[in-house]
Amino acid sequence: MTGSGSVIEKVAFKRRSVRKFRSTRFDVGILMECIDIAKEAPSGSNKQPWHFVIVTDESLKKALRETCEKGEKRFYSHVRGELAEWLKSRNLDWKKDFLTRAPYIIAVFGEKKAPYSRESVWIAVGYLLLALEERGIASLTYTPPNRDEVAGLFNAVDDFRLEVLIPVGYEEGYKIKEPRKKLDEILSFNHFFTREGKN
Ligand SMILES: Cc1cc2nc3c(=O)[nH]c(=O)nc-3n(C[C@H](O)[C@H](O)[C@H](O)COP(=O)(O)O)c2cc1C
């Protein structure tokens, strides 16, 4: 940490992806408050090309899980190499029980034709994650391999693409934070450089 002690610093260093949730429900007003913050993100030409859907309905959560797991089974049957190793080391597989276990899911859509749509939507997602963390709500940016198929469950208009499903809730147990690179590994002045000093 830099030691400034700011709220942003604290939540950014503390936030982790959580895949095990308690099913405890809480006031969805908290989620609305966080989305109110996310919508303050910058966007290409200020198009604000995002749409958020809060999923509270158990049967929709079940359908989302079934559809996502169908896509995940296909994905896991093909995945090889470094990614396969990483997934295995984290005990990740096609099962996505967090989609039914988490009390709520926030689906984030982006307007396809807006300028810099994806960049803009993901900045808003970043704001959202920090706002959730600040309120003690754990989250996961889950990107199903079959996002178009999943979008179908929301009757989303064709102009919008599903970017991410974010299950949210209180964490079950505690998972340690994935390590981060050090500042001097990712920062240089005036010239780009690699750790080996090449540019
Ligand atoms: C764009 C993006 C897509 C991601 N997709 C998935 C996903 O589909 N499934 C998953 O379990 N985690 C997903 N993650 C979470 C990452 O695995 C996680 O952020 C990373 O391992 C670092 O861990 P941390 O968030 O706990 O610090 C995604 C993260 C990002 C930013």
PDBQT file of the ligand as one rigid body, heavy atoms in Angstrom, charges set to zero:
ROOT
HETATM    1  C1  LIG A 201     -12.483  -9.439 -17.476  1.00  0.00    +0.000 C 
HETATM    2  C2  LIG A 201     -12.461 -10.494 -16.399  1.00  0.00    +0.000 A 
HETATM    3  C3  LIG A 201     -13.046 -11.719 -16.643  1.00  0.00    +0.000 A 
HETATM    4  C4  LIG A 201     -13.073 -12.679 -15.624  1.00  0.00    +0.000 A 
HETATM    5  N1  LIG A 201     -13.750 -13.855 -15.852  1.00  0.00    +0.000 NA
HETATM    6  C5  LIG A 201     -13.840 -14.757 -14.840  1.00  0.00    +0.000 A 
HETATM    7  C6  LIG A 201     -14.621 -15.928 -15.027  1.00  0.00    +0.000 A 
HETATM    8  O1  LIG A 201     -15.251 -16.126 -16.058  1.00  0.00    +0.000 OA
HETATM    9  N2  LIG A 201     -14.673 -16.818 -14.004  1.00  0.00    +0.000 N 
HETATM   10  C7  LIG A 201     -14.023 -16.605 -12.814  1.00  0.00    +0.000 A 
HETATM   11  O2  LIG A 201     -14.123 -17.453 -11.918  1.00  0.00    +0.000 OA
HETATM   12  N3  LIG A 201     -13.269 -15.501 -12.607  1.00  0.00    +0.000 NA
HETATM   13  C8  LIG A 201     -13.182 -14.562 -13.584  1.00  0.00    +0.000 A 
HETATM   14  N4  LIG A 201     -12.470 -13.404 -13.395  1.00  0.00    +0.000 N 
HETATM   15  C9  LIG A 201     -11.802 -13.171 -12.086  1.00  0.00    +0.000 C 
HETATM   16  C10 LIG A 201     -10.285 -13.344 -12.179  1.00  0.00    +0.000 C 
HETATM   17  O3  LIG A 201      -9.953 -14.699 -12.251  1.00  0.00    +0.000 OA
HETATM   18  C11 LIG A 201      -9.644 -12.655 -10.950  1.00  0.00    +0.000 C 
HETATM   19  O4  LIG A 201      -9.949 -11.285 -10.963  1.00  0.00    +0.000 OA
HETATM   20  C12 LIG A 201      -8.134 -12.818 -10.921  1.00  0.00    +0.000 C 
HETATM   21  O5  LIG A 201      -7.767 -14.170 -10.804  1.00  0.00    +0.000 OA
HETATM   22  C13 LIG A 201      -7.513 -12.040  -9.770  1.00  0.00    +0.000 C 
HETATM   23  O6  LIG A 201      -8.057 -12.474  -8.556  1.00  0.00    +0.000 OA
HETATM   24  P1  LIG A 201      -8.792 -11.458  -7.573  1.00  0.00    +0.000 P 
HETATM   25  O7  LIG A 201      -9.866 -10.751  -8.329  1.00  0.00    +0.000 OA
HETATM   26  O8  LIG A 201      -9.356 -12.338  -6.479  1.00  0.00    +0.000 OA
HETATM   27  O9  LIG A 201      -7.770 -10.514  -7.047  1.00  0.00    +0.000 OA
HETATM   28  C14 LIG A 201     -12.440 -12.417 -14.377  1.00  0.00    +0.000 A 
HETATM   29  C15 LIG A 201     -11.840 -11.183 -14.165  1.00  0.00    +0.000 A 
HETATM   30  C16 LIG A 201     -11.873 -10.218 -15.142  1.00  0.00    +0.000 A 
HETATM   31  C17 LIG A 201     -11.265  -8.860 -14.849  1.00  0.00    +0.000 C 
ENDROOT
TORSDOF 0
